[in-house]
Amino acid sequence: MNTLYNILEALLPFSFIQFDFMKNALLAVLLVTPLFGMLGTMAVNNKMAFFSDALGHSAMTGIALGVMLGAGDPIICMLAFGVLFGLGIRKVKSSTKASADTVISVFSSAAMALGIVILSKNGGFSKYSSYLIGDILTVSPSYIKVLAAVLAVSYVVWYFIYNRLMLLSINPSLSASRGINNALTENIFVVIVAVAVMLSIRQIGMLTINSLLILPAASARNIARDSKQYHILSTVIAMLCGVFGLIISFYADTAAGATMVLLAAAVYFATYFVSKN
């Protein structure tokens, strides 16, 4: 990590980079935002914005399960529950006549309420309220290594399933006729999104994490002329909003996650008006 710290100090001769917690936060942003920018493109294409929001809400129950099982760090329980929760939504959504929004709303509401009920027993919810807002300034070097590993694996998996996902999003029947296992492809995508969301909850916050996933992709879609440009722009917008949001939050003394999202929202409106002209 010292080598990375030295590189950051050489490239960024600003006062905020003198602090190790800001170095760690910046490295985390540079790892998380490209992943969110990439996944957000397919989430927007497949109209899954509400789905990723439900995953964020389900983290509350994952934390509650970790507390009930006596886990010192609830991240493993959050990951496991998030993956099962996402797969459960996809399974029910594909096997019922109810609309996707209805199914997702039922799962999201139940998971959020269950988590709050368990954690609020005997007045203990305040200890976990920080997960609602998040604090990327508390990220540790060991956690950064985990994020790096997740990013690398996600990009490899994305390379192999992207074309299948794209065809599936355009025409599921055609996708199936080409021999693509639609259910398996969707499940893989759901697992990647669930892992990315759950690993970032503590840093970004439950209330804002979905916005960071969707807004860069939505902004890129406003101005992109083709699929390649769409993905590149989404990734670049996510990274820029993450980095500048972190820096602004440091000097303005505001919540980093919310500041990133606010900046991403500003970019969305800017691209929206540009696309209309």
Phi, psi and chi 1 to 4 in degrees:
 res  aa     phi    psi   chi1   chi2   chi3   chi4
   1 MET       -  -30.3  -66.6  -60.7  -68.8      -
   2 ASN   -60.8  -36.0  -72.3  -27.7      -      -
   3 THR   -64.0  -43.5  -58.8      -      -      -
   4 LEU   -64.4  -40.5  -71.2  175.8      -      -
   5 TYR   -59.3  -44.6  -71.9  169.1      -      -
   6 ASN   -64.5  -37.7  -67.7  -26.2      -      -
   7 ILE   -64.9  -44.0  -67.0  174.3      -      -
   8 LEU   -62.5  -41.6  -70.4  177.3      -      -
   9 GLU   -65.6  -33.9  -70.7  177.1   -4.7      -
  10 ALA   -73.7  -37.4      -      -      -      -
  11 LEU   -81.8  -27.7  -66.1  175.9      -      -
  12 LEU  -124.9   85.0  -59.3  170.0      -      -
  13 PRO   -79.7   58.5   31.3  -35.4      -      -
  14 PHE  -120.0  160.3  -56.9  107.3      -      -
  15 SER   -64.1  -34.9   58.5      -      -      -
  16 PHE   -66.1  -26.0   73.5   88.0      -      -
  17 ILE   -78.8   -4.5 -153.0   65.6      -      -
  18 GLN   -70.8  -21.4  -62.8  175.3    5.0      -
  19 PHE   -92.8  133.6  -56.0   96.2      -      -
  20 ASP   -62.7  -35.7  -75.7   -9.3      -      -
  21 PHE   -66.5  -29.4   67.5   84.5      -      -
  22 MET   -75.8  -34.1  -78.1  -61.1  -68.2      -
  23 LYS   -62.6  -46.5  -64.1 -173.0 -175.7   76.8
  24 ASN   -61.9  -42.4  -67.9  -26.6      -      -
  25 ALA   -64.1  -41.7      -      -      -      -
  26 LEU   -65.1  -41.7 -178.4   58.0      -      -
  27 LEU   -62.8  -40.6  -71.1  171.9      -      -
  28 ALA   -63.4  -42.1      -      -      -      -
  29 VAL   -62.2  -42.6  165.9      -      -      -
  30 LEU   -67.0  -20.8  -68.4  174.0      -      -
  31 LEU   -91.4  -41.8  -70.0  170.6      -      -
  32 VAL   -75.9  -45.0  169.0      -      -      -
  33 THR   -64.2  -38.3   51.3      -      -      -
  34 PRO   -62.3  -37.6  -21.3   32.4      -      -
  35 LEU   -64.7  -43.1  179.8   58.4      -      -
  36 PHE   -67.2  -39.8  -86.7   42.1      -      -
  37 GLY   -62.1  -39.4      -      -      -      -
  38 MET   -69.0  -50.3  177.7 -175.5   72.5      -
  39 LEU   -67.9  -31.8  -64.2  176.7      -      -
  40 GLY   -63.1  -30.0      -      -      -      -
  41 THR   -61.2  -44.3   57.4      -      -      -
  42 MET   -76.2  -31.7 -159.8   58.0   65.6      -
  43 ALA   -64.1  -39.9      -      -      -      -
  44 VAL   -69.2  -43.7  170.0      -      -      -
  45 ASN   -59.0  -39.9  -79.1   -9.0      -      -
  46 ASN   -94.6   11.1  -68.1  -35.7      -      -
  47 LYS    54.4   50.5  -61.4  178.3  175.8   61.6
  48 MET  -111.3   22.6  -65.7  177.5   65.6      -
  49 ALA   -59.8  -42.6      -      -      -      -
  50 PHE   -68.1  -31.7 -165.0   23.2      -      -
  51 PHE   -64.2  -47.7  169.8   77.4      -      -
  52 SER   -65.6  -31.7   54.5      -      -      -
  53 ASP   -65.5  -40.4 -168.7   41.2      -      -
  54 ALA   -63.2  -37.1      -      -      -      -
  55 LEU   -61.5  -41.5  -81.5  174.0      -      -
  56 GLY   -61.2  -42.3      -      -      -      -
  57 HIS   -65.6  -33.6  -69.2  165.5      -      -
  58 SER   -67.5  -16.8   73.6      -      -      -
  59 ALA   -59.5  -29.6      -      -      -      -
  60 MET   -61.1  -41.9 -168.3   65.6   72.7      -
  61 THR   -70.4  -35.9  -58.7      -      -      -
  62 GLY   -60.1  -41.5      -      -      -      -
  63 ILE   -63.8  -43.6  -63.4  170.2      -      -
  64 ALA   -61.0  -41.4      -      -      -      -
  65 LEU   -64.2  -39.0  -69.3  175.6      -      -
  66 GLY   -62.2  -39.5      -      -      -      -
  67 VAL   -65.8  -44.3  172.4      -      -      -
  68 MET   -63.0  -34.5  -68.2  175.3   63.1      -
  69 LEU   -86.2   -2.1  -65.7  173.8      -      -
  70 GLY    77.4   22.0      -      -      -      -
  71 ALA   -74.0  132.2      -      -      -      -
  72 GLY   -65.8  -39.2      -      -      -      -
  73 ASP  -120.6  118.1 -171.3  -18.9      -      -
  74 PRO   -77.8    4.5   30.6  -35.8      -      -
  75 ILE   -60.5  -38.3 -173.3   63.9      -      -
  76 ILE   -65.5  -43.4  -60.1  -60.5      -      -
  77 CYS   -66.0  -37.2  -69.7      -      -      -
  78 MET   -62.6  -44.5  -73.7  170.7   58.1      -
  79 LEU   -62.7  -48.7  -81.2  170.7      -      -
  80 ALA   -62.2  -46.1      -      -      -      -
  81 PHE   -68.0  -39.7 -176.9   78.0      -      -
  82 GLY   -60.7  -43.2      -      -      -      -
  83 VAL   -64.7  -47.8  169.7      -      -      -
  84 LEU   -64.0  -38.1  -67.2  175.2      -      -
  85 PHE   -62.7  -46.6 -178.4   82.8      -      -
  86 GLY   -64.2  -43.3      -      -      -      -
  87 LEU   -65.6  -35.6  -66.6  175.4      -      -
  88 GLY   -64.7  -42.9      -      -      -      -
  89 ILE   -61.1  -46.1  -70.2  179.1      -      -
  90 ARG   -62.0  -40.6 -161.7 -146.8   67.2   79.5
  91 LYS   -65.6  -48.6  179.1   64.9  175.5  177.2
  92 VAL   -66.2  -40.3  174.0      -      -      -
  93 LYS   -61.0  -35.4 -178.3  167.8   63.7   72.8
  94 SER   -84.2  -11.0   63.2      -      -      -
  95 SER  -118.8   14.3   60.4      -      -      -
  96 THR  -131.3  156.7 -177.3      -      -      -
  97 LYS   -84.5   -9.7  -65.6 -178.6  179.8  179.3
  98 ALA   -66.7  152.0      -      -      -      -
  99 SER   -66.2  155.7   67.2      -      -      -
 100 ALA   -60.3  -41.2      -      -      -      -
 101 ASP   -60.4  -38.5  -75.1   -9.6      -      -
 102 THR   -66.1  -47.2  -60.2      -      -      -
 103 VAL   -61.1  -46.6  173.4      -      -      -
 104 ILE   -63.2  -41.0  -66.0  172.1      -      -
 105 SER   -62.7  -41.0  180.0      -      -      -
 106 VAL   -62.4  -48.8  169.5      -      -      -
 107 PHE   -62.8  -46.0  -88.4   74.4      -      -
 108 SER   -62.0  -47.6  177.1      -      -      -
 109 SER   -62.9  -44.5  -58.2      -      -      -
 110 ALA   -64.8  -43.5      -      -      -      -
 111 ALA   -65.8  -44.1      -      -      -      -
 112 MET   -63.8  -45.5 -172.2   71.4  168.2      -
 113 ALA   -65.4  -41.9      -      -      -      -
 114 LEU   -62.1  -44.3  178.1   60.6      -      -
 115 GLY   -62.3  -43.1      -      -      -      -
 116 ILE   -66.1  -41.3  -67.9  175.2      -      -
 117 VAL   -60.6  -45.6  166.0      -      -      -
 118 ILE   -67.4  -45.3  -64.9  174.0      -      -
 119 LEU   -73.8  -24.6  -66.5  176.3      -      -
 120 SER   -85.6   -3.7   61.4      -      -      -
 121 LYS   -60.6  130.7 -173.9  177.2 -178.8 -179.2
 122 ASN    61.1   27.5  -60.3  -37.9      -      -
 123 GLY    68.9   30.7      -      -      -      -
 124 GLY   -96.4    4.7      -      -      -      -
 125 PHE   -67.1  -30.3 -178.9   75.5      -      -
 126 SER   -58.1  -27.1   59.7      -      -      -
 127 LYS   -67.0  -21.1  -66.9 -173.8  -65.5 -176.1
 128 TYR  -113.2    4.3  -51.3   98.3      -      -
 129 SER   -65.5  -20.0   59.2      -      -      -
 130 SER   -64.3  -23.6   59.8      -      -      -
 131 TYR   -67.8  -21.9  -77.0   88.4      -      -
 132 LEU   -68.4  -38.4  -63.8  175.1      -      -
 133 ILE  -100.7  -36.0  -58.8  174.5      -      -
 134 GLY    81.7  161.0      -      -      -      -
 135 ASP  -154.1   96.3 -172.4    1.1      -      -
 136 ILE   -71.7  -14.6 -159.6  168.0      -      -
 137 LEU   -72.6  -10.0  -60.0 -177.1      -      -
 138 THR   -97.1    2.4   61.9      -      -      -
 139 VAL   -65.1  140.1   66.1      -      -      -
 140 SER  -102.3  159.6   64.4      -      -      -
 141 PRO   -57.8  -37.3  -28.4   37.0      -      -
 142 SER   -66.2  -36.0   59.6      -      -      -
 143 TYR   -69.7  -33.2 -154.6   73.4      -      -
 144 ILE   -62.2  -38.5  -67.8  173.9      -      -
 145 LYS   -64.7  -37.4  -64.7  176.3 -177.4  177.3
 146 VAL   -64.2  -45.0  172.0      -      -      -
 147 LEU   -61.1  -39.5  -68.8  175.2      -      -
 148 ALA   -63.3  -42.0      -      -      -      -
 149 ALA   -64.9  -42.9      -      -      -      -
 150 VAL   -63.1  -42.3  170.3      -      -      -
 151 LEU   -61.0  -45.1  177.9   64.6      -      -
 152 ALA   -63.1  -46.1      -      -      -      -
 153 VAL   -64.9  -40.8  171.4      -      -      -
 154 SER   -63.0  -41.1  -62.9      -      -      -
 155 TYR   -67.0  -37.3  -91.8  111.0      -      -
 156 VAL   -64.4  -47.5  170.7      -      -      -
 157 VAL   -62.7  -41.7  174.2      -      -      -
 158 TRP   -60.0  -38.1 -170.8 -102.0      -      -
 159 TYR   -59.3  -38.8  174.2   80.8      -      -
 160 PHE   -84.4  -25.6  -73.7  104.6      -      -
 161 ILE  -108.5   -4.0   71.6  167.8      -      -
 162 TYR   -59.1  -50.3  171.1   73.0      -      -
 163 ASN   -60.7  -38.1  -71.4  -26.7      -      -
 164 ARG   -66.8  -42.1  -61.5  178.2 -176.6 -179.0
 165 LEU   -64.0  -40.7  -88.9  173.0      -      -
 166 MET   -63.4  -46.0 -178.7   61.3   72.5      -
 167 LEU   -65.1  -39.3 -177.2   57.5      -      -
 168 LEU   -62.7  -39.3  175.2   59.6      -      -
 169 SER   -70.4  -27.7   66.4      -      -      -
 170 ILE   -82.9  -48.0  -64.0  172.3      -      -
 171 ASN  -153.6   96.5 -168.4  -36.1      -      -
 172 PRO   -58.3  -37.0  -24.6   34.9      -      -
 173 SER   -65.8  -43.8  -61.9      -      -      -
 174 LEU   -64.4  -39.3  177.8   60.3      -      -
 175 SER   -59.7  -45.6  173.5      -      -      -
 176 ALA   -65.5  -37.4      -      -      -      -
 177 SER   -67.8  -21.9   69.6      -      -      -
 178 ARG   -86.1    6.8  -65.9  -67.3 -178.3   88.2
 179 GLY    85.9   11.8      -      -      -      -
 180 ILE   -84.2  132.5  -64.5  174.6      -      -
 181 ASN   -81.3   96.4 -171.7  -31.3      -      -
 182 ASN   -60.4  -43.7  -71.2  -10.3      -      -
 183 ALA   -62.7  -44.2      -      -      -      -
 184 LEU   -64.9  -42.2  177.0   60.6      -      -
 185 THR   -62.3  -44.7  -57.1      -      -      -
 186 GLU   -64.1  -39.6  -78.3 -172.2  -34.7      -
 187 ASN   -64.1  -39.9  -76.6  -20.4      -      -
 188 ILE   -62.9  -44.3  -67.3  173.7      -      -
 189 PHE   -62.5  -43.0  176.9   66.9      -      -
 190 VAL   -60.2  -42.1  164.9      -      -      -
 191 VAL   -64.4  -43.4  169.1      -      -      -
 192 ILE   -61.4  -45.8  -63.4  175.6      -      -
 193 VAL   -63.4  -43.3  173.2      -      -      -
 194 ALA   -61.1  -44.6      -      -      -      -
 195 VAL   -64.5  -44.3  171.1      -      -      -
 196 ALA   -62.0  -44.8      -      -      -      -
 197 VAL   -66.0  -47.5  168.6      -      -      -
 198 MET   -65.9  -37.7  -68.4  -57.2  166.8      -
 199 LEU   -69.3  -21.3  -77.8  178.4      -      -
 200 SER  -103.2   -5.9  -52.5      -      -      -
 201 ILE   -55.1  -48.2  -76.7  -72.9      -      -
 202 ARG   -63.1  -31.4 -176.0 -179.3  -63.5  170.1
 203 GLN   -88.7  -38.9  -75.1   71.3   43.7      -
 204 ILE   -96.0  -37.1  -52.0  -59.3      -      -
 205 GLY   103.0  142.0      -      -      -      -
 206 MET   -62.5  -34.1  -65.3  178.0 -165.4      -
 207 LEU   -75.8  -18.7  -60.7  179.4      -      -
 208 THR  -122.7   -9.7   52.8      -      -      -
 209 ILE   -65.2  -36.2 -165.1  164.4      -      -
 210 ASN   -64.0  -37.1 -180.0   62.1      -      -
 211 SER   -64.2  -38.1  -58.6      -      -      -
 212 LEU   -69.0  -25.2 -165.5   60.4      -      -
 213 LEU   -79.6  -38.1 -179.0   69.0      -      -
 214 ILE   -92.9  -42.0  -60.6  -58.7      -      -
 215 LEU   -59.9  -45.2  -75.9  172.4      -      -
 216 PRO   -60.7  -41.4  -26.4   37.1      -      -
 217 ALA   -66.8  -40.9      -      -      -      -
 218 ALA   -64.0  -38.4      -      -      -      -
 219 SER   -64.5  -45.9  -58.7      -      -      -
 220 ALA   -63.0  -37.1      -      -      -      -
 221 ARG   -65.4  -28.0 -168.2  172.7 -173.1  178.5
 222 ASN   -64.9  -31.2  -75.5  -23.1      -      -
 223 ILE  -122.8   -8.9   56.8  177.3      -      -
 224 ALA   -72.7  144.1      -      -      -      -
 225 ARG   -99.5  -17.1  -66.8 -170.9  -65.6  -91.5
 226 ASP  -153.4  176.1   53.2   50.9      -      -
 227 SER   -63.7  -42.0  178.1      -      -      -
 228 LYS   -62.0  -47.2 -179.4  178.9  179.1 -179.5
 229 GLN   -64.0  -36.3 -168.6  178.2   77.9      -
 230 TYR   -57.2  -47.9  177.8   32.9      -      -
 231 HIS   -69.0  -41.5  -78.8   76.9      -      -
 232 ILE   -64.4  -47.1  -67.3  174.0      -      -
 233 LEU   -63.0  -41.3  -76.0  173.0      -      -
 234 SER   -61.0  -43.4  179.0      -      -      -
 235 THR   -66.1  -43.9  -58.7      -      -      -
 236 VAL   -65.2  -44.5  170.2      -      -      -
 237 ILE   -62.0  -43.3  -69.9  171.6      -      -
 238 ALA   -60.9  -44.6      -      -      -      -
 239 MET   -66.5  -45.1  -68.8 -177.9   67.9      -
 240 LEU   -63.9  -43.2  -70.3  176.7      -      -
 241 CYS   -65.9  -36.0  -69.8      -      -      -
 242 GLY   -66.4  -48.5      -      -      -      -
 243 VAL   -66.8  -50.9  170.6      -      -      -
 244 PHE   -70.4  -31.7  -76.6  104.2      -      -
 245 GLY   -64.0  -39.7      -      -      -      -
 246 LEU   -64.5  -45.6  175.4   66.2      -      -
 247 ILE   -64.9  -44.1  -64.5  172.5      -      -
 248 ILE   -62.4  -41.4  -69.2  171.3      -      -
 249 SER   -64.1  -32.1   70.9      -      -      -
 250 PHE   -65.5  -47.5  174.3   79.7      -      -
 251 TYR   -79.2  -29.0  -69.8  108.7      -      -
 252 ALA   -90.9   -7.6      -      -      -      -
 253 ASP    58.4   51.2 -164.2   21.9      -      -
 254 THR  -121.6  169.7   56.0      -      -      -
 255 ALA   -65.2  127.0      -      -      -      -
 256 ALA   -64.1  -47.3      -      -      -      -
 257 GLY   -59.4  -46.4      -      -      -      -
 258 ALA   -66.2  -36.3      -      -      -      -
 259 THR   -65.9  -40.0  -53.8      -      -      -
 260 MET   -61.2  -45.2  -65.7  175.6 -162.1      -
 261 VAL   -65.0  -40.8  169.2      -      -      -
 262 LEU   -62.4  -39.3 -165.6   60.1      -      -
 263 LEU   -67.1  -41.0 -163.6   57.1      -      -
 264 ALA   -63.9  -36.5      -      -      -      -
 265 ALA   -65.3  -40.2      -      -      -      -
 266 ALA   -62.5  -40.3      -      -      -      -
 267 VAL   -65.4  -39.2  172.0      -      -      -
 268 TYR   -59.8  -48.6  171.5   78.8      -      -
 269 PHE   -64.5  -36.0  -73.6  114.9      -      -
 270 ALA   -63.8  -45.8      -      -      -      -
 271 THR   -69.0  -30.4   57.4      -      -      -
 272 TYR   -64.3  -46.0  173.0   78.9      -      -
 273 PHE   -69.8  -33.7  -71.6  115.8      -      -
 274 VAL   -64.5  -41.8  167.3      -      -      -
 275 SER   -66.6  -23.2   67.2      -      -      -
 276 LYS   -84.0  -13.4  -67.4  -61.3  179.9 -179.3
 277 ASN   -98.9      -  -64.4  -33.4      -      -
